[in-house]
Amino acid sequence: MTKSVITILMLFVLQSLIAQTKKLTGFYEKNIDRELSLESAFDKNLSNISIGETIRTLSAEPHHISSAADKKNAEYILSLFKEWGWDAKIETFYVLFPTPQTRLLEMTSPHSYKAILKEPALKEDATSGQTGQLPTYNAFSADGDVTSDLVFVNYGLPDDYEILDKMGVDVKGKIVIAKYGRSWRGIKPKVAQEHGAIGCIIYSDPADDGYFEGDVYPKGPFRNEFAVQRGSVIDMSAAYPGDPLTPGIGATKDAKRLERLQSPSLLKIPVLPISYHDATPLLEALDGQVAPVEWHGGLPIAYHIGAGNTKVHLKLAFNWDIVQCYDVIAKIQGSKYPDEWVMRGNHHDAWVNGAGDPVSGQAAMLEEAKSIGSLLKTGWKPDRTIVYCAWDGEEPGLLGSTEWVEEHVKELKEKAVVYINSDANGRGFLFVQGSHALEPFMDEIAKQVIDPQTKVTVFERKRDHEAITARGTEAREKLWKENELKMEALGSGSDYSSFIQHAGIPSINLGFSGEDLAGDYHSIYDSYTLYQKFKDPEFLYGVTLAETAGHAVLRMADADGLPFDFTHLYKTITSYTNELITLLKTSRESTELENQIINSGGYKIGEDPTKGYSVPLVRTEVPFLDFSPLQNALLQLKSSTDKLNNVYQNSIRTNHINDAFNQSLYRAEQQLLNEIGLPRRPWYKHTLYAPGYYTGYGVKTMPGIREAIEQRNWEEAQQQIGVDAKIIIRFSEYLNVLSSSEN
Amino acid sequence: MTKSVITILMLFVLQSLIAQTKKLTGFYEKNIDRELSLESAFDKNLSNISIGETIRTLSAEPHHISSAADKKNAEYILSLFKEWGWDAKIETFYVLFPTPQTRLLEMTSPHSYKAILKEPALKEDATSGQTGQLPTYNAFSADGDVTSDLVFVNYGLPDDYEILDKMGVDVKGKIVIAKYGRSWRGIKPKVAQEHGAIGCIIYSDPADDGYFEGDVYPKGPFRNEFAVQRGSVIDMSAAYPGDPLTPGIGATKDAKRLERLQSPSLLKIPVLPISYHDATPLLEALDGQVAPVEWHGGLPIAYHIGAGNTKVHLKLAFNWDIVQCYDVIAKIQGSKYPDEWVMRGNHHDAWVNGAGDPVSGQAAMLEEAKSIGSLLKTGWKPDRTIVYCAWDGEEPGLLGSTEWVEEHVKELKEKAVVYINSDANGRGFLFVQGSHALEPFMDEIAKQVIDPQTKVTVFERKRDHEAITARGTEAREKLWKENELKMEALGSGSDYSSFIQHAGIPSINLGFSGEDLAGDYHSIYDSYTLYQKFKDPEFLYGVTLAETAGHAVLRMADADGLPFDFTHLYKTITSYTNELITLLKTSRESTELENQIINSGGYKIGEDPTKGYSVPLVRTEVPFLDFSPLQNALLQLKSSTDKLNNVYQNSIRTNHINDAFNQSLYRAEQQLLNEIGLPRRPWYKHTLYAPGYYTGYGVKTMPGIREAIEQRNWEEAQQQIGVDAKIIIRFSEYLNVLSSSEN
């Protein structure tokens, strides 16, 4: 070999090495450096000090929807966007928002106690004594004036009522008291109402976010005896989120509204949240059967179910006002594809001061917007339009985002490439939930953003944390050897809901948490003081959130080929299908066994006869269902996602992706919608992801089939298998067309 | 077929059916009816009323060892035996038994609190205010006067200290406070002492047997704020039970004694048990790091580890008296084999009144003795000698039984066929632990004795209860389909210990429990009132215990062929061996993984850096051990147990079992002893069963190998595999000789 041949060879090797290191999903090789420099410039503009200042400013006063400070904050956010060069405006909706007129909870027997229903100011917390705080209440409780026996129902979930049934306890005509936790709060009064209760009290047990977890505020971050979790009890998961009076349409000033008492998302019974200071005398007074050991919380008493000796009087009345809801919407027009929108959002309304929820996320998002503004000044412009949204009215029921999505749904379905959401943020570990075609995209970002405490990537930090805290060698090893970021599915609980579940817009929800544990949620103590002391003292994770979400926004805005990888979606749907097959099988096996035990008297023999427990009823056998339509549809999907993946990779390699192809990519998720919606909840249209009917926030994947199996509705389960199979085939055919178009 | 042929055939079928129903392990067919009638007559003599009266009588006064009522009870029991026709006497030993002279616990900083160390009398409980109650203390604590910082150590077990290490907390020179539970109490001060602590406080946390479990006494049976668990902290598991001054020999008046301070079973640091009333101010005062969430108990505070701001002063001094220990030993001479002893025991001493512990078991045993006395009057005599023992001094450390066994060990090894133990008893489910060659024997009994509440067999009741309370279909199904009684292995905690673990006498421990949950253990509230109200209101389970133990005694006494089935022992040893192989494997896998995580910085990355946790140290790799000697020994054992089983079955069928064969059967278990004992604890000689070095009561099976693996002493583990293999081969050869002798 001559020297020159060697040199040429060496150059070739070198080039391949460079080419290898220069991979960025969605970008032509030639554009990678530019994108990485842009992100690097973006990062340099981010300041933890500035995030801290924004948190302080926006949480300076109580700023729930319709409050003066809420409006002030919206206008302040608007002015910031404008100052940073964004085209920003406030879109106003008119939504139902009840505030308390009367709140009374008193025990009248066996002795009297009047609940104080008030969180005291603390000298250690400057904002805790402010005026303008919303009283402690559950928004969208019904008005009511009820007096009855009190019954303790544990977390108030369907399984708890099964145990009460067994114990011979009926809540019909009673008032129930449930612990906060284990489900979205709105499930508790809903299930109570389904069982005939006439009122519901929800309290924060110290075993859940109080002294069991550590020192209480102000010494530590956990819930003190007076702190109350406010919150909405709108029936989001079984009906719809957003304004109760305008399902499916934007709550504009003149929108056609339902009669309030006709709204399917409103409860019929009164509900009130209380502190454990107020709960203690009530629970202490309960008598009758001792609650099952697993029901006992953290109060220094033996928990009882109640036996009719404890009477409480609950009286609630609300101002059922229609209030203004201020969504701040800010845009930077895309230079190449102005009609393709990369969207980012975080709500700005709080229950009280909300330094953590939502201001910590809002401040990070605003820091991104500021940095993007600075990039604009360097002459850069995004290829696609970037839309930043500061939502109002999230707390009462995702009002601002839902109304906005409903109002703009047609435009969104055409233009929205992705919606990236955040909410409360703090010190700890990355979490990402969302549309699974974006899993590799988020994986790549998580392997580039650096954790501020340990200086490794946020992916590594998350992985190592999960590995060392898991129990059992097998689980630890699996997590330790995980080399891809796993995205969870989206349920509900923040503003992504209407985007993904109603409109089929690919969505991501992300943030950091795990080292910011606290018990200030929805209380007056979610303050700047607490946040700065306990949740993210130097606001470094504000910067990390801004980097993570910001990179996602910038990449999506400038990508040559939109980074959707449907092979990941295929794998995810396959794993859900396998879960469903297993779910049916285990349900069949457990039903068979339980029926055997019941029929042969096993419960009568094995239970303590002095307890007088009723024997469970024999259940209908679990039939075999035909999963083959789904399995065959998945075969098709595999083939079409593999093909599309090849086409995509090839087009990226050859710098050859056209706008129509990209548009079809981001609109693909809409093919997963079933326009008639899920059974009994037409608003929820996504066939893969929905909040659980009886979990509220917690997701149910392939919900049509899964919940039918869980509810033992076999006919519907079989029918939903057919529905999902058809949707998958339609999706698969859509991808095939897409592959052909690019070939 | 002629009519007569048909008749003959029918008769034949009928006979086989009768023959089938007439199976009673250990009896020639011709003797079965006689035995069953005997047992039926035995049962008819048992009276729940009488058992209740005995409980009331024996628990009428505080009767700890050396008290006046203890002596009175011993004499009363003696008189009963005599009255019922037994040849009874009291054997007296002279044992060390410390009682408190000085008890002082006070907190001196950050503020002062003096512990009350006293359980108040309750008007609802007649005996709770009696004089003569032992103060609350831990017998065999060292004398001491120490003042130091207090450190909370959770349950005070080795794993807890690993976590403290990680947190950077050292207990050297400190006083520790530990929760009762999760191990025998003596482990807690021992481990504290090993870690350099100078004092130890143990308290009853309400999450363990207080209000977390239900209503507290007197409203319910659970531990109230003032109740204290007394108890021994002698180093039973690492040294030996029984009198600390006379290891291995009977503590007769003139026995050669160790110097007290030289005794290896005595602690060097002071230990005091307290109530949660006394623990609360101490735990509230602790500061420093918040304890891990899993450490939090049931008090309404955030538990802290302590940081040096909480000083306590603990001063304890004891009267180190040698006291008299009254074992009541009663015999009925066997008519055929007077030198074969079927033994039955239950202690009679209590910490205070002890209606549950031990009187409920003692009363059932006495009811058996009374019934056997009545049988004698009908002219029946047992083939073998029956020996009933009411032990003294069990509470301070199995003193009475251990000294008696040590004194009579030579005779016992010749004569003792079996030792059947009971202790506290109550409403609920049968539990049986013991020598596994007796598993089918106890299985047969459990399938004949009837549960008083449900009228099914106690086997069925136990099985159904376990099945319906298990979690997960697989576990439930396994338990539900279980058709044999499973016997657990014997650890320590009652008077069987010296029989099985020191002398190799086949032993069984049994009783009923599970519906008698309470928190009166070792307090003044373990009274007749509490027992009758909460544990076995009609004393029906006293009768059931008497039936179960009584049938075992009568069958053993009259069996033609002693019902030892060594094929069950073989299966049990095989399952232990497989457990050990798996234990080593999982230890290797977890060590490999942990070392990888440590070496690659996973702990540094995954932990919260603000906690300053230390990274675990890399551990030496787990080698492969050679289990083949054990596995080959088991091959031999399988062959010899199968052969012996055939011989036995054949001899029973042909009414052909001789006395020498029976003697060899009951002495076989002694072949499992290793005369030099377990490593570092020569008193414990059984190679299959021992209390765990760091569990105390909890058993470790094949302890030589298992604890060496657990302690990562690989060389010793390999050596102990050899030891156990040799023992098994010796045992196997012994059985072969036995088979040949009978052939």
Interface residues (C-beta under 8 A of the other chain):
Chain A: P206 Y211 F212 E213 G214 D215 V216 G220 F222 V290 V293 H296 G298 L299 P300 I301 A302 D451 Q453 T454 V456 E460 R461 D464 H465 E466 A467 I468 T469 T473 R476 E477 W480 E515 T586 E589 S590 L593 Q596 I597 G601 G602 Y603 K604 I605 G606 E607 D608 P609 T610
Chain B: P206 Y211 F212 E213 G214 D215 V216 G220 F222 V290 V293 H296 G298 L299 P300 I301 A302 D451 Q453 T454 V456 E460 R461 D464 H465 E466 A467 I468 T469 T473 R476 E477 W480 E515 T586 E589 S590 L593 Q596 I597 G601 G602 Y603 K604 I605 G606 E607 D608 P609 T610
